[in-house]
Amino acid sequence: MPLSIRLTGTPGEVADAVLTLREAFSVTAIKGLCPSVPAQANVRVYVEVAAAG
């Protein structure tokens, strides 16, 4: 069963966190929610990683 992690922050912060997760875990899916107004600073991304076992 995969583990789902929600990341919220600026696009740069979220991208950095995703890259860090990819170094440590086997990422199986990345799903993002981007604001419809580009001026908004935050994005939300859900990252699924394979559970150890």
C-alpha positions as CSV (number, residue, x, y, z in Angstrom):
1,M,0.0,0.0,0.0
2,P,1.6,3.3,-1.0
3,L,2.0,6.2,1.4
4,S,0.6,9.5,0.3
5,I,2.4,12.7,1.4
6,R,0.9,16.2,0.9
7,L,3.3,19.0,0.2
8,T,2.2,22.7,0.3
9,G,4.3,25.8,-0.3
10,T,5.8,27.9,-3.0
11,P,6.6,26.1,-6.3
12,G,10.3,26.2,-5.5
13,E,9.8,24.7,-2.0
14,V,7.6,22.0,-3.3
15,A,9.9,21.1,-6.1
16,D,12.9,20.9,-3.7
17,A,10.8,18.6,-1.4
18,V,9.8,16.3,-4.2
19,L,13.4,16.0,-5.4
20,T,14.5,15.2,-1.8
21,L,11.7,12.5,-1.5
22,R,12.8,11.0,-4.8
23,E,16.3,10.6,-3.5
24,A,15.1,8.7,-0.4
25,F,12.0,6.8,-1.6
26,S,10.6,5.1,-4.6
27,V,8.0,7.6,-5.8
28,T,5.1,5.9,-7.6
29,A,3.0,9.0,-8.4
30,I,2.9,12.8,-8.2
31,K,-0.3,14.7,-8.5
32,G,-0.5,18.5,-8.3
33,L,-3.0,21.2,-7.7
34,C,-1.8,24.5,-9.1
35,P,-3.7,27.8,-8.5
36,S,-5.7,29.2,-11.4
37,V,-4.4,32.6,-10.6
38,P,-0.6,32.7,-11.2
39,A,-0.1,35.5,-8.6
40,Q,-0.9,33.0,-5.8
41,A,2.3,31.8,-4.2
42,N,1.3,28.4,-3.0
43,V,0.8,25.0,-4.8
44,R,-0.3,21.7,-3.3
45,V,1.2,18.4,-4.5
46,Y,0.5,14.9,-3.4
47,V,3.4,12.4,-3.7
48,E,2.8,8.7,-3.4
49,V,5.8,6.6,-2.3
50,A,6.1,2.8,-2.1
51,A,5.8,1.6,1.5
52,A,8.8,-0.4,2.8
53,G,8.1,-4.0,3.4
